[in-house]
Amino acid sequence: MGLTANLKKRLADLNAGNSPHTSKYMPWRLVTYVAFSDIEKARAFERYLKSGSGHAFAKKRFW
């Protein structure tokens, strides 16, 4: 979960295995994406999804 302006590149970077933390969870696949025109709203939504109630929301609605 995170913010990016280039989704295809971000997914390719994750699957290239360049990051020690994310490489152990490869291959990455896109399940859901949400686009925002305002970066602050995107950041607020990401923060919410990482909270307890946001995690429950994501589990029910996204995966």
C-alpha positions in Angstrom: 0.0 0.0 0.0 1.3 3.4 -0.9 1.3 6.4 -3.1 2.7 6.6 -6.6 2.2 8.6 -9.8 3.2 5.7 -12.0 1.5 2.5 -11.0 3.0 0.3 -13.7 6.5 1.3 -12.7 5.8 0.8 -9.0 4.6 -2.7 -9.6 7.5 -3.5 -11.9 9.9 -2.2 -9.2 8.3 -4.3 -6.5 8.5 -7.4 -8.6 12.2 -6.7 -9.6 13.1 -7.7 -6.0 15.3 -4.6 -5.4 13.9 -4.0 -1.9 14.9 -6.5 0.8 11.6 -5.9 2.7 9.2 -6.4 -0.2 11.1 -9.1 -2.1 10.1 -11.8 0.3 6.5 -11.3 -0.6 6.9 -11.6 -4.4 5.3 -11.8 -6.8 3.2 -8.7 -6.2 -0.1 -8.4 -8.1 -2.5 -5.6 -8.3 -5.8 -6.3 -6.6 -7.3 -2.8 -6.1 -6.2 0.7 -6.8 -7.9 4.0 -5.9 -7.0 7.2 -7.8 -7.1 10.7 -6.3 -6.7 14.0 -8.0 -5.6 15.6 -4.6 -2.4 14.2 -3.0 -3.5 15.2 0.5 -6.8 13.2 0.2 -4.7 10.3 -1.0 -2.4 10.5 2.0 -5.4 10.8 4.4 -7.0 7.8 2.8 -3.8 5.8 3.1 -3.5 6.7 6.8 -7.1 5.7 7.4 -6.5 2.3 5.7 -3.6 1.6 8.0 -5.7 2.3 11.1 -7.8 -0.4 12.8 -11.2 0.7 11.3 -9.6 1.4 8.0 -8.0 -2.1 7.9 -11.4 -3.6 8.6 -12.9 -1.5 5.8 -10.2 -2.6 3.3 -10.5 -6.2 4.2 -14.3 -6.1 3.7 -14.3 -4.0 0.5 -11.0 -4.6 -1.3 -9.6 -8.0 -0.5 
